[in-house]
Amino acid sequence: MLYRFNTGGPMGGGVVTDAAGGRQYVAVSSGSPSDFWVIGHSGSPTIVVFALPRR
C-alpha cells in the first residue's frame, strides 16, 4: 500500500489517470447513488482527484 485515504464511502467505480502540466492525476469514484447495489454502505456519489508530486 502506497497511500490510504478515507473517501467517505465505498469505491464505486474505476480509476482514471491523466497527466497535465507535468503532473499526473488519479481520479476515483466513491459512494453509491443507490442502496440497491451496496446495501448499508451508501454515500453521496463523489469524484476524488489526487495529484502526484512533480518529478
C-alpha positions as CSV (number, residue, x, y, z in Angstrom):
1,M,0.0,0.0,0.0
2,L,1.4,3.4,-1.0
3,Y,-1.3,5.7,0.2
4,R,-4.6,5.4,2.2
5,F,-7.4,8.0,2.2
6,N,-10.9,7.9,3.6
7,T,-13.2,8.9,0.7
8,G,-16.3,8.8,2.9
9,G,-17.9,5.9,1.1
10,P,-17.2,2.7,-0.8
11,M,-15.2,2.8,-4.0
12,G,-18.0,2.6,-6.6
13,G,-16.2,2.6,-9.9
14,G,-13.0,2.6,-11.8
15,V,-9.8,4.6,-11.6
16,V,-8.7,7.1,-14.2
17,T,-5.3,8.6,-14.6
18,D,-4.1,11.5,-16.7
19,A,-1.2,14.0,-17.0
20,A,-1.3,17.7,-17.4
21,G,1.2,20.4,-16.9
22,G,3.9,18.0,-15.9
23,R,1.8,16.4,-13.1
24,Q,0.0,13.1,-13.0
25,Y,-3.6,12.9,-11.6
26,V,-5.5,9.9,-10.4
27,A,-9.3,10.2,-10.1
28,V,-11.6,7.6,-8.4
29,S,-15.3,7.5,-7.7
30,S,-16.7,7.0,-4.2
31,G,-20.1,6.5,-2.8
32,S,-23.2,4.9,-4.2
33,P,-26.1,6.6,-5.9
34,S,-28.5,3.9,-4.7
35,D,-28.7,1.4,-1.8
36,F,-29.8,-1.2,-4.4
37,W,-26.2,-2.3,-5.2
38,V,-24.4,-1.5,-1.9
39,I,-26.8,-2.3,0.9
40,G,-25.9,-0.4,4.1
41,H,-22.9,1.3,2.5
42,S,-24.4,4.3,0.7
43,G,-22.8,7.7,0.4
44,S,-23.0,10.7,-1.8
45,P,-21.5,10.0,-5.2
46,T,-18.2,11.8,-5.3
47,I,-15.2,12.0,-7.6
48,V,-11.9,12.3,-5.7
49,V,-8.8,13.5,-7.6
50,F,-5.3,13.1,-6.3
51,A,-2.2,14.9,-7.8
52,L,1.1,13.1,-7.7
53,P,4.2,15.0,-6.8
54,R,6.1,16.7,-9.7
55,R,9.2,14.9,-10.9
